[in-house]
Amino acid sequence: KRLLSITRDESDTLLQDISDIVEGQLKNRLGGAESIPPSLEFIVANVVVARYNQMGDEGKSSMAVEGESASWLTDLFAPFEKDIQRFLDRQNETVSGGSITFL
């Protein structure tokens, strides 16, 4: 709510619903993760803000009204794909990157 400068409590349920959906989508992008890693929690906050700001304009990629225009990403996670991929790469390195030495 602070990021969006919202003070009305009636937005709480809507923001929680958006957050739940965004978290589910990010978990799916992380290969079905059980939880969001702390290092990627910033993605949830940013995507929730972007999604909230698109309310009422779902399905649109741009809009122009009286000389003012706005455009939206069709994939709100797109700006974070490198962060997500780096995380996944690090996870894969951890799983497959070790070596064992027998004496």
C-alpha positions in Angstrom: 0.0 0.0 0.0 2.9 2.4 0.7 4.4 1.8 -2.7 1.1 2.7 -4.3 0.3 5.6 -1.8 -3.0 3.9 -0.9 -4.6 4.7 2.5 -8.0 3.1 2.0 -8.4 -0.3 3.8 -10.9 -1.5 1.2 -7.9 -2.1 -1.1 -6.4 -4.7 1.2 -8.3 -7.6 -0.2 -7.6 -6.6 -3.8 -3.9 -6.2 -3.1 -3.8 -9.5 -1.3 -5.5 -11.3 -4.2 -3.1 -9.7 -6.7 -0.1 -10.6 -4.4 -1.3 -14.3 -4.2 -1.6 -14.5 -8.0 1.8 -12.9 -8.6 3.4 -15.2 -6.0 1.9 -18.2 -7.7 3.1 -17.1 -11.1 6.6 -16.5 -9.8 6.7 -19.9 -8.0 5.7 -21.5 -11.3 8.5 -19.7 -13.1 10.8 -21.0 -10.5 9.9 -24.6 -11.4 7.1 -25.0 -8.9 8.9 -23.6 -5.9 7.2 -24.0 -2.5 8.1 -20.5 -1.5 9.6 -17.3 -2.9 13.3 -17.0 -2.0 14.1 -13.8 -0.1 16.4 -12.7 -2.8 13.5 -12.6 -5.3 10.8 -11.0 -3.0 11.4 -7.7 -4.7 9.9 -9.1 -7.9 6.6 -9.8 -6.2 6.4 -6.2 -4.9 7.2 -4.7 -8.2 4.8 -6.9 -10.2 2.0 -6.3 -7.7 2.4 -2.5 -8.2 2.5 -2.9 -11.9 -0.6 -5.2 -12.0 -2.5 -2.9 -9.6 -1.7 0.1 -11.9 -3.2 -1.8 -14.8 -6.5 -2.4 -13.1 -9.3 -1.6 -15.6 -7.0 -1.8 -18.5 -6.5 -5.6 -18.7 -5.7 -6.8 -22.2 -4.6 -3.4 -23.4 -1.0 -2.8 -24.5 -1.4 1.0 -24.8 -3.9 3.8 -24.5 -4.0 7.5 -25.6 -6.4 10.1 -24.2 -6.3 13.8 -25.0 -2.6 13.8 -25.8 -1.5 11.6 -23.0 -0.5 8.1 -23.7 0.4 5.0 -21.6 1.7 1.6 -22.6 1.9 -1.6 -20.6 4.0 -4.7 -20.7 2.1 -7.8 -21.7 4.4 -9.9 -19.5 4.9 -8.0 -16.2 7.7 -10.4 -15.3 9.8 -9.5 -18.4 11.9 -6.9 -16.7 12.9 -9.6 -14.1 13.7 -12.5 -16.4 17.5 -12.0 -16.0 17.1 -12.0 -12.2 14.9 -15.2 -12.3 17.3 -16.9 -14.7 20.4 -16.0 -12.6 18.6 -17.5 -9.5 17.7 -20.7 -11.5 21.3 -20.9 -12.8 22.7 -20.6 -9.3 20.3 -23.3 -8.1 21.4 -25.6 -10.9 25.1 -25.0 -10.1 24.4 -25.8 -6.4 22.7 -29.1 -7.4 25.2 -30.2 -10.1 28.3 -28.2 -9.4 29.9 -30.0 -6.6 32.6 -32.6 -6.7 33.4 -35.5 -4.4 36.9 -36.8 -3.7 37.5 -40.2 -2.3 40.7 -40.9 -0.4 
